[in-house]
Amino acid sequence: MDSAIVSINLFGAVALLLFGLAQVRDGTQRAFGARLKTGLAAGTRDGFRSFFAGLIATIALQSSTANTLMVASFVERDLILPRMAQIVLLGANVGTAVTAWIVALGLGWLSPLLLLCGVIVGRGGSQMRKGTGAALVGVGLMLLSLHLIGGATEPLRQSAALSAFLALLDRAWPVALIMSAALAVLASSSLAIVVLILSLASSGSLSTGLLIVLVLGANLGGAVPPVLATVNAAPAARRVTLGNLIVRAVGCLLALLLAGYSAFLLEWLPLSHDKLPVDAHLGFNLALALLAAPFARPLSRVTARLVPDPPKAEDGAVFLEQCDLATPVAALAGASREVLGVGDLIERMLIEANNALQQTDPAKLAAISTLEGRVDRVQHEIKVYVSRVGQAEIDDEHRRRAKDIIDYAINLEHIGDIIDKGLLGELAKKVARGLTFSHDGHEELSRLFAITIENLRMAQTVFATRDNQMARRLVEAKEDVRRLERQSAERHLQRLRDGRAESIETSSLHLDMLRDLKRINAHIASVAHPILDQSGLLIDSRIRQAIS
């Protein structure tokens, strides 16, 4: 019964510590989250600033795990270079050790005062005051939990069974390291385990060597939760957390080999044995930061090989590089190349549709649907990518170009829909029913297909060059298509009046295909409108105003 009460008291005290940590993290994020993120993203231009940005952010958030996940998300969005991210995390590790060292100063008497101040401040109406109040309450709970942990471990310090168990661990340091790491993973906090080791150290039953090994295990275990949290994240984010785990694992392995010498050094220094866990924790992370920082760039290369980018799908975007988003000129150039590729896909769809008009092979129709699916996927990626370029500070010229790219991508997607849902269905009916157009009707449709393909090629050139004269020709070509469509419809009606059997059987198909090709040409010509409008060559309406 006594052991059950001791266990409940101990686990309850540790739970209160973890809850206090969460309160500090959540409160700080509510009060200063935007400033912390901005400062962390902006303070990573060089290694020195990156280190202190990670240190300060971790002390403020009271969680290296939260800081690691934040940094990983920044790397994923190309806000921090991968090598700088590794240095930020070295600073975060030191920040956790500094927090443990401050907690061990014996400031338990501040707990009631911090709880009172936190409740009072948290009653304010602003989000900052509420967040600050929650953070103060969290710190007060952390200090209170230390007092409770000390009381809960008091019976353990007198336990013969615990002394015997620690003696066994003292002869099996690798097992002690793994056990401490596992506890840190379960608690999702290296700080909580270091505080627990701190409480046991006061009993004097921990040798200095075992104490160092247990602290190393807590450090190693603290790097695992971020790796687990980013298992399904983008490769860039996984590389950051994996790199942090590699650094700590290598550091712990080397420190484990030197644990005996380190114990001798700590015993020789004038340090209090009761505070040795936090001193060892801080010393290890400072040494790790000093030794690992120069290897940040090679480490980034290693993690890039261990976690490679997934191969780009053959039917996806090729030129939309995420690293170009910070440079609008490069990003819009890539998006322009990509949208021209969509235009090439549309041309292939029109050619396949024209081939299906000449032949009766159903396989030609299946290829059109496959191409239309690629058009949908790529144009969606283009819109999302260009909209992210628009979030940056760009000038009016680049903003207009971004709008032109999105408009052209949308028009191309509409053309793909017309081909897939209009022309494809009409051609499928022709093949399924074994219908044949009249010679004149077939010639008219073939000619309109050829003109549409030529107009699309002209639109591609207009989009790439923004040439005024060619833009004018494209709009004029649209009017030619309207005229040809109207003439073909009149001739078809005349053939119906003449009673020509082929025209009667294919009447609805012929007229529907004329209508769809006219709509396609209207979307094609739209690429010229912003160019002519910017040059003052486009009127608002074709309707002639009545003269009063």
RODO-2510 file (C-alpha; in nm, 4 decimals, decimal comma):
residues 548
     n   res          X          Y          Z
     1     m     0,0000     0,0000     0,0000
     2     d     0,2832     0,2377     0,0862
     3     s     0,4529     0,1729    -0,2489
     4     a     0,1264     0,2475    -0,4297
     5     i     0,0875     0,5796    -0,2481
     6     v     0,4499     0,6711    -0,3228
     7     s     0,3980     0,5873    -0,6911
     8     i     0,0788     0,7923    -0,7118
     9     n     0,2439     1,0889    -0,5417
    10     l     0,5476     1,0688    -0,7693
    11     f     0,3554     1,0272    -1,0938
    12     g     0,1108     1,2973    -0,9901
    13     a     0,3962     1,5389    -0,9194
    14     v     0,5563     1,4611    -1,2567
    15     a     0,2176     1,5082    -1,4272
    16     l     0,1851     1,8481    -1,2575
    17     l     0,5311     1,9408    -1,3871
    18     l     0,4347     1,8426    -1,7414
    19     f     0,1077     2,0338    -1,7097
    20     g     0,2965     2,3397    -1,5884
    21     l     0,5313     2,3128    -1,8864
    22     a     0,2335     2,2929    -2,1212
    23     q     0,0750     2,5973    -1,9538
    24     v     0,3930     2,7997    -1,9998
    25     r     0,4200     2,6953    -2,3638
    26     d     0,0552     2,7635    -2,4480
    27     g     0,0473     3,0910    -2,2570
    28     t     0,3670     3,2169    -2,4188
    29     q     0,2381     3,1252    -2,7624
    30     r    -0,0896     3,3077    -2,6980
    31     a     0,0863     3,6180    -2,5681
    32     f     0,3957     3,6348    -2,7872
    33     g     0,3533     3,3556    -3,0444
    34     a     0,3605     3,5765    -3,3535
    35     r     0,6600     3,7748    -3,2251
    36     l     0,8460     3,4582    -3,1299
    37     k     0,7899     3,3048    -3,4727
    38     t     0,8880     3,6241    -3,6507
    39     g     1,1967     3,6668    -3,4360
    40     l     1,2946     3,3028    -3,4790
    41     a     1,2541     3,3196    -3,8574
    42     a     1,4374     3,6531    -3,8817
    43     g     1,7154     3,5666    -3,6372
    44     t     1,8725     3,2882    -3,8413
    45     r     2,0961     3,4784    -4,0828
    46     d     2,4176     3,3491    -3,9267
    47     g     2,5220     3,0747    -3,6872
    48     f     2,5684     3,2954    -3,3804
    49     r     2,2234     3,4558    -3,4106
    50     s     2,0654     3,1192    -3,4918
    51     f     2,2062     2,9648    -3,1739
    52     f     2,0733     3,2400    -2,9482
    53     a     1,7395     3,2512    -3,1302
    54     g     1,6889     2,8827    -3,0464
    55     l     1,8072     2,9304    -2,6873
    56     i     1,5760     3,2243    -2,6147
    57     a     1,2756     3,0674    -2,7890
    58     t     1,3144     2,7465    -2,5885
    59     i     1,3451     2,9296    -2,2564
    60     a     1,0302     3,1248    -2,3462
    61     l     0,8335     2,8197    -2,4625
    62     q     0,9741     2,5847    -2,1944
    63     s     0,9773     2,3101    -2,4569
    64     s     1,2549     2,2139    -2,6959
    65     t     1,0063     1,9784    -2,8643
    66     a     0,7732     2,2670    -2,9482
    67     n     1,0682     2,4721    -3,0669
    68     t     1,1959     2,1856    -3,2823
    69     l     0,8576     2,1390    -3,4500
    70     m     0,8331     2,5140    -3,5109
    71     v     1,1777     2,5221    -3,6711
    72     a     1,0922     2,2146    -3,8817
    73     s     0,7811     2,3900    -4,0145
    74     f     0,9918     2,6969    -4,1024
    75     v     1,2385     2,4831    -4,2965
    76     e     0,9483     2,3180    -4,4779
    77     r     0,8323     2,6646    -4,5916
    78     d     1,1877     2,7717    -4,6851
    79     l     1,1984     3,0387    -4,4129
    80     i     1,5122     2,8922    -4,2531
    81     l     1,8072     2,7225    -4,4221
    82     p     1,8465     2,3567    -4,3128
    83     r     2,2012     2,4108    -4,1797
    84     m     2,0861     2,7127    -3,9753
    85     a     1,7971     2,5059    -3,8413
    86     q     2,0431     2,2557    -3,6940
    87     i     2,2251     2,5382    -3,5147
    88     v     1,8919     2,6728    -3,3862
    89     l     1,8221     2,3313    -3,2347
    90     l     2,1638     2,3241    -3,0685
    91     g     2,0625     2,6510    -2,9040
    92     a     1,7276     2,4965    -2,8117
    93     n     1,9033     2,2086    -2,6357
    94     v     2,1083     2,4552    -2,4329
    95     g     1,7881     2,6485    -2,3591
    96     t     1,6334     2,3360    -2,2055
    97     a     1,9435     2,2848    -1,9909
    98     v     1,9391     2,6482    -1,8762
    99     t     1,5715     2,6065    -1,7807
   100     a     1,6557     2,2983    -1,5721
   101     w     1,9423     2,4849    -1,4056
   102     i     1,7131     2,7784    -1,3169
   103     v     1,4459     2,5428    -1,1852
   104     a     1,7026     2,3778    -0,9577
   105     l     1,7886     2,7057    -0,7833
   106     g     1,5361     2,6296    -0,5113
   107     l     1,2802     2,8993    -0,5861
   108     g     0,9867     2,6978    -0,4544
   109     w     0,8884     2,9854    -0,2250
   110     l     0,7961     3,1848    -0,5394
   111     s     0,5288     2,9356    -0,6408
   112     p     0,2317     3,0863    -0,4454
   113     l     0,3283     3,4383    -0,5564
   114     l     0,3489     3,3380    -0,9238
   115     l     0,0160     3,1550    -0,9052
   116     l    -0,1489     3,4629    -0,7507
   117     c     0,0059     3,7019    -1,0055
   118     g    -0,0860     3,4692    -1,2911
   119     v    -0,4512     3,4527    -1,1914
   120     i    -0,4705     3,8322    -1,1504
   121     v    -0,2953     3,9086    -1,4814
   122     g    -0,4954     3,6434    -1,6638
   123     r    -0,8207     3,8205    -1,5798
   124     g    -0,7304     4,0956    -1,8280
   125     g    -0,9286     4,1306    -2,1469
   126     s    -0,6431     4,1253    -2,3968
   127     q    -0,5019     3,8056    -2,5445
   128     m    -0,1526     3,9068    -2,4340
   129     r    -0,2570     3,9443    -2,0700
   130     k    -0,4416     3,6128    -2,0728
   131     g    -0,1415     3,4385    -2,2253
   132     t     0,1003     3,6013    -1,9810
   133     g    -0,1206     3,5016    -1,6894
   134     a    -0,1336     3,1412    -1,8099
   135     a     0,2465     3,1371    -1,8439
   136     l     0,2946     3,2705    -1,4892
   137     v     0,0549     3,0078    -1,3535
   138     g     0,2520     2,7431    -1,5447
   139     v     0,5825     2,8528    -1,3892
   140     g     0,4195     2,8529    -1,0445
   141     l     0,2913     2,4987    -1,1014
   142     m     0,6365     2,3854    -1,2156
   143     l     0,7968     2,5154    -0,8952
   144     l     0,5202     2,3571    -0,6884
   145     s     0,5711     2,0253    -0,8669
   146     l     0,9403     2,0302    -0,7726
   147     h     0,8438     2,0532    -0,4072
   148     l     0,5977     1,7643    -0,4539
   149     i     0,8548     1,5534    -0,6387
   150     g     1,1006     1,6102    -0,3558
   151     g     0,8414     1,4943    -0,1035
   152     a     0,7335     1,1971    -0,3167
   153     t     1,0903     1,0719    -0,3614
   154     e     1,1778     1,1046     0,0086
   155     p     1,0681     0,7456     0,0903
   156     l     1,2537     0,6216    -0,2199
   157     r     1,5790     0,7684    -0,0958
   158     q     1,5601     0,5431     0,2086
   159     s     1,4583     0,2366     0,0055
   160     a     1,7032    -0,0540     0,0103
   161     a     1,5421    -0,1931    -0,3059
   162     l     1,6065     0,1309    -0,4976
   163     s     1,9664     0,1383    -0,3743
   164     a     2,0174    -0,2182    -0,4947
   165     f     1,8571    -0,1352    -0,8319
   166     l     2,0755     0,1723    -0,8761
   167     a     2,3791    -0,0345    -0,7888
   168     l     2,2889    -0,2769    -1,0688
   169     l     2,2480     0,0140    -1,3120
   170     d     2,5846     0,1519    -1,2038
   171     r     2,7396    -0,1651    -1,3427
   172     a     2,5400    -0,1457    -1,6695
   173     w     2,5611     0,2078    -1,7998
   174     p     2,4199     0,1334    -2,1497
   175     v     2,1074    -0,0130    -1,9861
   176     a     2,0776     0,2934    -1,7618
   177     l     2,1070     0,5230    -2,0641
   178     i     1,8347     0,3335    -2,2562
   179     m     1,6048     0,3298    -1,9532
   180     s     1,6422     0,7053    -1,8987
   181     a     1,5878     0,7724    -2,2711
   182     a     1,2703     0,5609    -2,2703
   183     l     1,1341     0,7579    -1,9721
   184     a     1,2063     1,0857    -2,1549
   185     v     1,0199     0,9583    -2,4631
   186     l     0,7207     0,8533    -2,2538
   187     a     0,7159     1,1874    -2,0716
   188     s     0,7870     1,3736    -2,3993
   189     s     1,0166     1,5951    -2,1940
   190     s     1,3857     1,5664    -2,1104
   191     l     1,3402     1,8396    -1,8487
   192     a     1,0978     1,6272    -1,6448
   193     i     1,3435     1,3360    -1,6321
   194     v     1,6375     1,5618    -1,5409
   195     v     1,4305     1,7056    -1,2549
   196     l     1,3490     1,3516    -1,1394
   197     i     1,7206     1,2619    -1,1495
   198     l     1,7868     1,5811    -0,9543
   199     s     1,5539     1,4634    -0,6766
   200     l     1,7204     1,1212    -0,6585
   201     a     2,0679     1,2762    -0,6563
   202     s     2,0014     1,4416    -0,3212
   203     s     1,9845     1,0963    -0,1586
   204     g     2,3500     1,0345    -0,2360
   205     s     2,2731     0,6890    -0,3766
   206     l     2,3630     0,7900    -0,7331
   207     s     2,7277     0,7706    -0,8258
   208     t     2,8575     1,0584    -1,0348
   209     g     2,9133     0,8300    -1,3336
   210     l     2,5593     0,6875    -1,3219
   211     l     2,4205     1,0364    -1,2759
   212     i     2,5943     1,1495    -1,5965
   213     v     2,4666     0,8454    -1,7879
   214     l     2,1070     0,9042    -1,6776
   215     v     2,1317     1,2688    -1,7863
   216     l     2,2667     1,1555    -2,1244
   217     g     1,9695     0,9209    -2,1614
   218     a     1,7288     1,2061    -2,0864
   219     n     1,8977     1,4144    -2,3583
   220     l     1,8753     1,1321    -2,6102
   221     g     1,5110     1,0566    -2,5301
   222     g     1,4169     1,4237    -2,5618
   223     a     1,5115     1,4168    -2,9317
   224     v     1,2755     1,1291    -3,0163
   225     p     0,9272     1,2907    -2,9768
   226     p     0,9897     1,5519    -3,2522
   227     v     1,0971     1,2713    -3,4873
   228     l     0,7758     1,0814    -3,4126
   229     a     0,5675     1,3984    -3,4544
   230     t     0,7071     1,4607    -3,8054
   231     v     0,6808     1,1067    -3,9402
   232     n     0,4134     1,2118    -4,1904
   233     a     0,5519     1,5605    -4,2535
   234     a     0,7346     1,6845    -4,5629
   235     p     1,0923     1,5576    -4,6140
   236     a     1,2388     1,8995    -4,5265
   237     a     1,0754     1,8900    -4,1816
   238     r     1,1769     1,5292    -4,1156
   239     r     1,5394     1,6081    -4,1968
   240     v     1,5511     1,8720    -3,9227
   241     t     1,4247     1,6445    -3,6456
   242     l     1,6337     1,3509    -3,7696
   243     g     1,9445     1,5699    -3,7740
   244     n     1,8790     1,6751    -3,4144
   245     l     1,8428     1,3091    -3,3122
   246     i     2,1670     1,2158    -3,4934
   247     v     2,3582     1,4964    -3,3185
   248     r     2,2314     1,3955    -2,9747
   249     a     2,2865     1,0228    -3,0397
   250     v     2,6477     1,0751    -3,1512
   251     g     2,7065     1,3162    -2,8619
   252     c     2,5620     1,0731    -2,6080
   253     l     2,7684     0,7845    -2,7467
   254     l     3,0920     0,9813    -2,7201
   255     a     2,9985     1,1134    -2,3761
   256     l     2,9126     0,7606    -2,2600
   257     l     3,2602     0,6442    -2,3568
   258     l     3,4064     0,9345    -2,1589
   259     a     3,1606     0,9176    -1,8683
   260     g     3,4243     0,7863    -1,6237
   261     y     3,6626     1,0727    -1,6999
   262     s     3,3757     1,3224    -1,6866
   263     a     3,2741     1,1909    -1,3451
   264     f     3,6271     1,2387    -1,2158
   265     l     3,6290     1,5972    -1,3523
   266     l     3,2926     1,6850    -1,1944
   267     e     3,4009     1,5427    -0,8584
   268     w     3,7222     1,7433    -0,8756
   269     l     3,5359     2,0692    -0,9457
   270     p     3,3828     2,2557    -0,6490
   271     l     3,0232     2,1671    -0,7404
   272     s     2,7378     2,0580    -0,5175
   273     h     2,6527     1,6905    -0,5655
   274     d     2,2820     1,7720    -0,5280
   275     k     2,2960     2,0012    -0,8343
   276     l     2,5239     1,7811    -1,0454
   277     p     2,2425     1,6591    -1,2783
   278     v     2,1613     2,0092    -1,4010
   279     d     2,5302     2,1038    -1,4132
   280     a     2,6056     1,7925    -1,6221
   281     h     2,2984     1,8603    -1,8374
   282     l     2,4118     2,2152    -1,9120
   283     g     2,7771     2,1197    -1,9620
   284     f     2,6898     1,8397    -2,2050
   285     n     2,4670     2,0605    -2,4220
   286     l     2,7173     2,3473    -2,4268
   287     a     2,9956     2,1088    -2,5324
   288     l     2,7661     1,9472    -2,7915
   289     a     2,6753     2,2871    -2,9387
   290     l     3,0405     2,3902    -2,9556
   291     l     3,1523     2,0685    -3,1256
   292     a     2,8531     2,0102    -3,3571
   293     a     2,7950     2,3644    -3,4907
   294     p     3,0827     2,3494    -3,7447
   295     f     2,9304     2,0312    -3,8892
   296     a     2,5848     2,1791    -3,9527
   297     r     2,6322     2,1950    -4,3313
   298     p     2,7622     1,8349    -4,3710
   299     l     2,4855     1,7156    -4,1406
   300     s     2,2266     1,8796    -4,3678
   301     r     2,3741     1,6941    -4,6641
   302     v     2,3639     1,3625    -4,4755
   303     t     1,9990     1,4058    -4,3746
   304     a     1,9117     1,5048    -4,7332
   305     r     2,0498     1,1679    -4,8452
   306     l     1,8765     0,9778    -4,5660
   307     v     1,5427     1,1504    -4,6327
   308     p     1,5402     1,2275    -5,0070
   309     d     1,2683     1,4256    -5,1776
   310     p     1,0012     1,2038    -5,3328
   311     p     1,0343     1,1676    -5,7090
   312     k     0,8207     1,4182    -5,8917
   313     a     0,5219     1,2629    -6,0578
   314     e     0,5495     1,2546    -6,4357
   315     d     0,2090     1,4150    -6,4628
   316     g     0,2796     1,6879    -6,2060
   317     a     0,4428     2,0284    -6,2158
   318     v     0,8141     2,0416    -6,2988
   319     f     0,9227     2,4054    -6,2781
   320     l     0,7492     2,5169    -5,9554
   321     e     1,0492     2,5297    -5,7221
   322     q     0,9613     2,6122    -5,3610
   323     c     1,3000     2,7774    -5,3039
   324     d     1,2114     3,0395    -5,5690
   325     l     0,9105     3,1726    -5,3784
   326     a     1,1269     3,4287    -5,2001
   327     t     1,2294     3,5690    -5,5415
   328     p     0,9146     3,6722    -5,7344
   329     v     1,0993     3,7059    -6,0674
   330     a     1,2265     3,3470    -6,0542
   331     a     0,8996     3,2100    -5,9166
   332     l     0,6859     3,3750    -6,1859
   333     a     0,9306     3,2631    -6,4557
   334     g     0,8907     2,9036    -6,3387
   335     a     0,5119     2,9382    -6,3250
   336     s     0,5132     3,0834    -6,6788
   337     r     0,7086     2,7836    -6,8074
   338     e     0,4661     2,5539    -6,6291
   339     v     0,1541     2,7171    -6,7743
   340     l     0,3062     2,6961    -7,1235
   341     g     0,3438     2,3234    -7,0549
   342     v    -0,0294     2,3095    -6,9781
   343     g    -0,0902     2,4787    -7,3135
   344     d     0,1133     2,2029    -7,4791
   345     l    -0,1080     1,9430    -7,3092
   346     i    -0,4180     2,1209    -7,4422
   347     e    -0,2673     2,1167    -7,7918
   348     r    -0,2140     1,7403    -7,7632
   349     m    -0,5775     1,7018    -7,6565
   350     l    -0,6962     1,8983    -7,9597
   351     i    -0,4733     1,6945    -8,1911
   352     e    -0,6047     1,3700    -8,0419
   353     a    -0,9632     1,4941    -8,0811
   354     n    -0,8948     1,5846    -8,4434
   355     n    -0,7458     1,2391    -8,5001
   356     a    -1,0551     1,0817    -8,3450
   357     l    -1,2634     1,2848    -8,5907
   358     q    -1,0737     1,1284    -8,8812
   359     q    -1,0706     0,7707    -8,7404
   360     t    -1,2962     0,5407    -8,5388
   361     d    -1,0461     0,4145    -8,2763
   362     p    -1,1918     0,4329    -7,9190
   363     a    -0,8364     0,4223    -7,7746
   364     k    -0,7805     0,7761    -7,9052
   365     l    -1,0627     0,8960    -7,6818
   366     a    -0,9139     0,7396    -7,3651
   367     a    -0,5897     0,9325    -7,4187
   368     i    -0,7837     1,2612    -7,4138
   369     s    -0,9286     1,1941    -7,0670
   370     t    -0,5823     1,1075    -6,9321
   371     l    -0,4410     1,4346    -7,0630
   372     e    -0,7317     1,6309    -6,9139
   373     g    -0,6561     1,4854    -6,5693
   374     r    -0,2964     1,6070    -6,5984
   375     v    -0,4193     1,9520    -6,7019
   376     d    -0,6405     1,9729    -6,3912
   377     r    -0,3611     1,8700    -6,1554
   378     v    -0,0930     2,0982    -6,2959
   379     q    -0,3132     2,4069    -6,3286
   380     h    -0,4213     2,3615    -5,9651
   381     e    -0,0544     2,3457    -5,8569
   382     i     0,0146     2,6612    -6,0603
   383     k    -0,2685     2,8543    -5,8927
   384     v    -0,1585     2,7524    -5,5430
   385     y     0,2070     2,8293    -5,6199
   386     v     0,1412     3,1725    -5,7729
   387     s    -0,0901     3,2656    -5,4859
   388     r     0,2001     3,1982    -5,2468
   389     v     0,4182     3,4312    -5,4531
   390     g     0,1506     3,6951    -5,4029
   391     q     0,1921     3,6736    -5,0257
   392     a     0,5350     3,8351    -5,0571
   393     e     0,5970     4,2043    -5,1166
   394     i     0,5871     4,2327    -5,4970
   395     d     0,5539     4,5336    -5,7213
   396     d     0,2591     4,6106    -5,9488
   397     e     0,4235     4,4666    -6,2579
   398     h     0,4852     4,1296    -6,0937
   399     r     0,1354     4,1348    -5,9448
   400     r    -0,0132     4,1845    -6,2937
   401     r     0,2030     3,9047    -6,4307
   402     a     0,0884     3,6737    -6,1515
   403     k    -0,2752     3,7516    -6,2349
   404     d    -0,2135     3,6889    -6,6070
   405     i    -0,0562     3,3496    -6,5285
   406     i    -0,3512     3,2420    -6,3127
   407     d    -0,6056     3,3688    -6,5689
   408     y    -0,4331     3,1820    -6,8513
   409     a    -0,4111     2,8639    -6,6422
   410     i    -0,7845     2,8884    -6,5629
   411     n    -0,8749     2,9434    -6,9287
   412     l    -0,6646     2,6449    -7,0327
   413     e    -0,8375     2,4341    -6,7690
   414     h    -1,1767     2,5456    -6,9081
   415     i    -1,0625     2,4452    -7,2569
   416     g    -0,9640     2,1038    -7,1213
   417     d    -1,3103     2,0658    -6,9668
   418     i    -1,4789     2,1596    -7,2958
   419     i    -1,2700     1,9037    -7,4840
   420     d    -1,3234     1,6318    -7,2223
   421     k    -1,6914     1,6889    -7,1436
   422     g    -1,7994     1,8289    -7,4801
   423     l    -1,5973     1,7185    -7,7825
   424     l    -1,5021     1,3851    -7,6269
   425     g    -1,8645     1,2941    -7,5593
   426     e    -1,9683     1,3928    -7,9111
   427     l    -1,6860     1,1948    -8,0700
   428     a    -1,7703     0,8954    -7,8505
   429     k    -2,1290     0,9027    -7,9812
   430     k    -1,9975     0,9145    -8,3394
   431     v    -1,7757     0,6090    -8,2792
   432     a    -2,0363     0,4122    -8,0801
   433     r    -2,3127     0,4678    -8,3384
   434     g    -2,0870     0,4253    -8,6396
   435     l    -2,1886     0,7659    -8,7764
   436     t    -2,0131     0,9451    -9,0626
   437     f    -2,0166     1,3161    -9,1350
   438     s    -2,0921     1,4337    -9,4841
   439     h    -1,7867     1,5201    -9,6933
   440     d    -1,8556     1,8940    -9,6671
   441     g    -1,9342     1,8756    -9,2950
   442     h    -1,6172     1,6759    -9,2263
   443     e    -1,4073     1,9295    -9,4171
   444     e    -1,5608     2,2203    -9,2254
   445     l    -1,4949     2,0598    -8,8859
   446     s    -1,1407     1,9575    -8,9818
   447     r    -1,0646     2,3115    -9,0968
   448     l    -1,2002     2,4578    -8,7733
   449     f    -0,9915     2,2098    -8,5702
   450     a    -0,6764     2,3110    -8,7618
   451     i    -0,7490     2,6830    -8,7093
   452     t    -0,8111     2,6234    -8,3361
   453     i    -0,4763     2,4426    -8,2974
   454     e    -0,2973     2,7258    -8,4815
   455     n    -0,4719     2,9841    -8,2614
   456     l    -0,3615     2,7977    -7,9487
   457     r    -0,0010     2,8025    -8,0698
   458     m    -0,0348     3,1749    -8,1349
   459     a    -0,1770     3,2221    -7,7829
   460     q     0,1261     3,0425    -7,6372
   461     t     0,3533     3,2842    -7,8219
   462     v     0,1460     3,5849    -7,7123
   463     f     0,1633     3,4733    -7,3494
   464     a     0,5413     3,4253    -7,3664
   465     t     0,6284     3,7408    -7,5633
   466     r     0,3396     3,9788    -7,4794
   467     d     0,3646     4,1131    -7,8339
   468     n     0,0924     4,3699    -7,9124
   469     q     0,0677     4,2955    -8,2842
   470     m     0,0362     3,9211    -8,2330
   471     a    -0,2191     3,9791    -7,9540
   472     r    -0,4250     4,1859    -8,1997
   473     r    -0,4007     3,9071    -8,4601
   474     l    -0,5186     3,6542    -8,2023
   475     v    -0,8318     3,8570    -8,1233
   476     e    -0,8967     3,9010    -8,4961
   477     a    -0,8575     3,5248    -8,5435
   478     k    -1,1293     3,4750    -8,2830
   479     e    -1,3639     3,6849    -8,4984
   480     d    -1,2680     3,4732    -8,8020
   481     v    -1,3649     3,1605    -8,6059
   482     r    -1,7008     3,3141    -8,5181
   483     r    -1,7599     3,3847    -8,8869
   484     l    -1,6556     3,0336    -8,9936
   485     e    -1,8741     2,8778    -8,7230
   486     r    -2,1736     3,0766    -8,8416
   487     q    -2,1119     2,9905    -9,2090
   488     s    -2,0670     2,6199    -9,1292
   489     a    -2,3927     2,6154    -8,9314
   490     e    -2,5798     2,7796    -9,2215
   491     r    -2,4333     2,5319    -9,4731
   492     h    -2,5239     2,2426    -9,2452
   493     l    -2,8831     2,3643    -9,2247
   494     q    -2,8896     2,3913    -9,6035
   495     r    -2,7737     2,0293    -9,6292
   496     l    -3,0550     1,9322    -9,3920
   497     r    -3,3029     2,1108    -9,6192
   498     d    -3,1559     1,9211    -9,9129
   499     g    -3,2287     1,5957    -9,7244
   500     r    -2,8715     1,4610    -9,7148
   501     a    -2,8774     1,1498    -9,4960
   502     e    -2,5304     1,1927    -9,3396
   503     s    -2,6145     1,5465    -9,2322
   504     i    -2,9452     1,4397    -9,0795
   505     e    -2,7812     1,1615    -8,8734
   506     t    -2,4986     1,3833    -8,7442
   507     s    -2,6888     1,7106    -8,7125
   508     s    -2,6729     1,7518    -8,3357
   509     l    -2,3084     1,6339    -8,3240
   510     h    -2,2050     1,8772    -8,5945
   511     l    -2,3702     2,1793    -8,4349
   512     d    -2,2477     2,0878    -8,0855
   513     m    -1,8880     2,0519    -8,2049
   514     l    -1,9089     2,3880    -8,3828
   515     r    -2,0309     2,5468    -8,0604
   516     d    -1,7561     2,3827    -7,8507
   517     l    -1,4795     2,4876    -8,0907
   518     k    -1,6096     2,8448    -8,0863
   519     r    -1,6034     2,8455    -7,7048
   520     i    -1,2491     2,7040    -7,7047
   521     n    -1,1323     2,9846    -7,9336
   522     a    -1,2941     3,2430    -7,7068
   523     h    -1,0872     3,1103    -7,4133
   524     i    -0,7758     3,1002    -7,6317
   525     a    -0,8161     3,4642    -7,7357
   526     s    -0,8590     3,5791    -7,3746
   527     v    -0,4808     3,5662    -7,3228
   528     a    -0,4533     3,8713    -7,5504
   529     h    -0,7018     4,0855    -7,3570
   530     p    -0,4754     4,2054    -7,0697
   531     i    -0,1969     4,2835    -7,3173
   532     l    -0,4237     4,4907    -7,5416
   533     d    -0,5939     4,6503    -7,2423
   534     q    -0,2599     4,7582    -7,0949
   535     s    -0,1666     4,9104    -7,4325
   536     g    -0,5024     5,0913    -7,4608
   537     l    -0,6022     4,8872    -7,7663
   538     l    -0,9054     4,7138    -7,6134
   539     i    -1,2448     4,8829    -7,5785
   540     d    -1,4757     4,7991    -7,2903
   541     s    -1,7632     4,6808    -7,5100
   542     r    -1,8283     4,5855    -7,8707
   543     i    -2,1818     4,7289    -7,8484
   544     r    -2,2055     5,0454    -8,0556
   545     q    -2,3539     5,3315    -7,8604
   546     a    -2,6720     5,4763    -8,0134
   547     i    -2,6403     5,8356    -8,1346
   548     s    -2,9068     6,0443    -7,9737
***
